[in-house]
Amino acid sequence: MEVIIRKDKKAAVDLAARIIEKAVRETPDIVLGLATGRTMEDLYAELARKHREEELDFSLARTFNLDEYIGLPPEHPGSYRYYMNYHLFNNINIDQRNTHLPNGVAEDLNAEGGRYEDEIEHCGGIDLQLLGIGRSGHIGFNEPLSSLMSRTRQKALTPVTIAQNSPLFDKPEDMPKRAFTMGVGTILDARRILMLVTGKEKAAILAKAVEGPITSMVSATAIQLHPNTVVIVDEEAAEMLQEKEYYRWIFENEPEWEEFRK
């Protein structure tokens, strides 16, 4: 794992966007794993700008989102399909048929997770998985006690997650209490992982995720097991990391990051 600390949210977002841009340009038919949430909105806006102004081409790319609320149809403003269309898909030249999310209104909810796993496998697996982190330490909706070998499935949401996400609904009480999520094992199958975390409210849980013991109580700690993970954070999110100076030294001195230091 590599942790990169940037001076502020904009710098963190810009670096994450450049890493994704490079991956898309090098592999036009890339399979991207995507995330939602407030942290990703600026990132998706920057990717859309790169498409619009710098000819970043998504026409062959394929995407799989981490999660979707159970009970919300795609056109519902609270659904993650709606979120992705609004913040990214409608603003780039991706083929909507190549954008995938779990079906929150599937006729057979028990079979939906397996169907989604089959779709990922059919596309050859995920090349680059984008992650945020929830305040309970979850990645996707892998709440505390999620198995580190779990696959895409239904998951009951914790009160912490509900409190964090319900303000995004016009009527907070309408937020679903269950969701589909890629499993921790599904996420770890990705060839590369890119986590983006900003803001001081994430500092404590970020420190647990990258420097704490691996535990199913904090599913984000599982990224420590992945051989190709980059975590990009701003100064506020990094304030509780014990090895901050070491992380800064690596980014400023390692040859692999030279092009991104410009």
PyMOL commands that set and color helices and strands:
alter all, ss='L'
color gray80, all
select helices_A, chain A and resi 9-26+38-54+80-87+89-91+96-98+109-122+159-168+172-174+184-188+200-211+219-225+235-238+244-253+255-260
alter helices_A, ss='H'
color red, helices_A
select strands_A, chain A and resi 2-6+31-34+62-65+67-69+99-100+128-131+153-156+178-181+192-197+229-234
alter strands_A, ss='S'
color yellow, strands_A
deselect
rebuild
show_as cartoon
